[in-house]
Amino acid sequence: MNEERNRGLNEEVVVRYAASAVVGIMEWWFLNDIPLPPVEMAEQIGMLLDRRL
């Protein structure tokens, strides 16, 4: 966790928030008949997770 950016936030809340976001993205991906190739989807999610919450 980025300490300065997340000061005052509970780490468990931040982790659950991020996990929910990933699940939501995957749900969108499947419900829209996989509009992006799996490799691209994995790269996109990886870039989002690398942004440091």
Backbone bond lengths (Angstrom), bond angles and torsions (degrees), N, CA, C in turn:
res aa  C-N    CA-C-N  psi(-1)  N-CA   C-N-CA  omega(-1)  CA-C   N-CA-C  phi
1 M - - - 1.456 - - 1.520 109.62 -
2 N 1.293 116.77 139.73 1.450 122.44 175.69 1.521 107.13 -76.16
3 E 1.331 117.12 107.68 1.462 122.11 -171.70 1.525 113.58 -59.22
4 E 1.308 117.39 -46.29 1.472 119.86 -177.47 1.531 111.15 -65.36
5 R 1.292 115.87 -46.19 1.456 121.19 -176.26 1.527 112.50 -67.64
6 N 1.323 117.21 -32.97 1.459 121.45 -174.58 1.527 113.57 -107.38
7 R 1.297 116.30 20.20 1.468 120.13 179.59 1.525 109.73 -56.06
8 G 1.312 116.37 129.99 1.449 121.50 178.49 1.525 114.11 89.96
9 L 1.338 117.28 -7.30 1.461 120.28 178.71 1.524 109.76 -96.46
10 N 1.300 115.84 139.79 1.451 121.88 176.27 1.525 108.62 -73.01
11 E 1.326 117.18 131.31 1.467 121.12 -176.83 1.528 111.69 -59.75
12 E 1.322 118.07 -38.88 1.461 121.33 179.13 1.527 110.84 -62.47
13 V 1.318 117.82 -39.08 1.466 121.84 178.35 1.523 109.67 -64.44
14 V 1.318 117.58 -43.23 1.465 121.42 -179.66 1.535 110.47 -63.86
15 V 1.331 116.91 -43.37 1.467 120.85 179.88 1.526 110.18 -63.77
16 R 1.315 117.69 -44.32 1.470 120.92 179.71 1.531 110.98 -64.51
17 Y 1.328 116.52 -37.83 1.461 121.29 177.88 1.534 110.23 -61.33
18 A 1.313 116.35 -47.55 1.466 121.00 -179.69 1.526 110.74 -64.58
19 A 1.320 117.17 -41.90 1.466 120.69 179.82 1.529 110.54 -62.65
20 S 1.316 116.81 -41.43 1.464 120.44 178.61 1.526 110.92 -63.17
21 A 1.316 116.18 -37.46 1.463 120.35 178.92 1.529 110.31 -63.85
22 V 1.318 117.07 -43.69 1.464 120.49 -179.73 1.528 110.13 -65.02
23 V 1.323 117.08 -42.80 1.466 119.96 178.11 1.528 110.15 -61.51
24 G 1.324 117.49 -41.03 1.460 121.34 178.30 1.514 112.58 -62.73
25 I 1.310 116.39 -40.22 1.466 120.70 178.27 1.524 110.24 -65.11
26 M 1.330 116.90 -43.48 1.459 120.38 179.54 1.529 111.12 -65.49
27 E 1.314 117.07 -39.03 1.456 120.67 176.98 1.530 110.45 -60.55
28 W 1.333 116.29 -46.34 1.466 120.70 177.30 1.528 110.49 -57.53
29 W 1.320 115.79 -44.49 1.461 121.88 -177.39 1.524 110.90 -58.96
30 F 1.331 116.48 -48.01 1.467 120.25 -179.60 1.525 112.26 -69.90
31 L 1.323 117.19 -43.52 1.463 120.31 -177.81 1.526 112.79 -66.18
32 N 1.313 117.14 -21.87 1.459 121.61 179.12 1.528 111.88 -102.37
33 D 1.311 114.91 27.49 1.472 121.85 175.77 1.527 113.80 57.02
34 I 1.303 115.82 41.75 1.465 123.50 174.04 1.532 111.35 51.65
35 P 1.348 116.38 69.05 1.461 120.33 -175.98 1.535 114.73 -71.09
36 L 1.312 117.36 -14.19 1.469 121.36 177.46 1.522 108.71 -123.41
37 P 1.322 117.57 146.89 1.464 119.79 176.75 1.538 110.40 -61.15
38 P 1.331 117.66 149.87 1.469 120.74 -179.10 1.533 113.99 -53.23
39 V 1.311 117.34 -41.25 1.468 119.96 -179.36 1.530 110.50 -62.86
40 E 1.323 116.57 -43.53 1.463 119.91 179.29 1.532 110.81 -65.30
41 M 1.322 116.83 -40.14 1.460 120.84 178.16 1.524 110.26 -61.14
42 A 1.331 116.27 -45.46 1.462 120.86 178.52 1.526 110.96 -60.99
43 E 1.324 116.96 -41.53 1.469 120.69 178.68 1.529 110.99 -64.25
44 Q 1.316 116.44 -43.39 1.463 120.82 -179.69 1.528 110.88 -61.86
45 I 1.330 116.62 -47.20 1.467 120.12 179.16 1.518 110.19 -64.18
46 G 1.327 116.83 -41.08 1.477 120.11 177.70 1.508 111.74 -59.81
47 M 1.341 117.37 -42.03 1.472 119.75 179.12 1.519 110.71 -64.74
48 L 1.312 116.77 -39.18 1.464 119.39 178.59 1.534 111.11 -64.52
49 L 1.330 116.56 -43.16 1.455 119.54 179.72 1.526 112.32 -67.69
50 D 1.320 117.26 -30.05 1.472 121.18 179.02 1.528 113.28 -71.96
51 R 1.303 116.77 -11.54 1.472 119.70 -177.39 1.522 112.58 -69.38
52 R 1.285 116.69 -5.35 1.468 122.68 -179.46 1.516 111.92 58.10
53 L 1.278 114.05 104.80 1.474 120.69 -178.90 1.502 112.02 -58.19
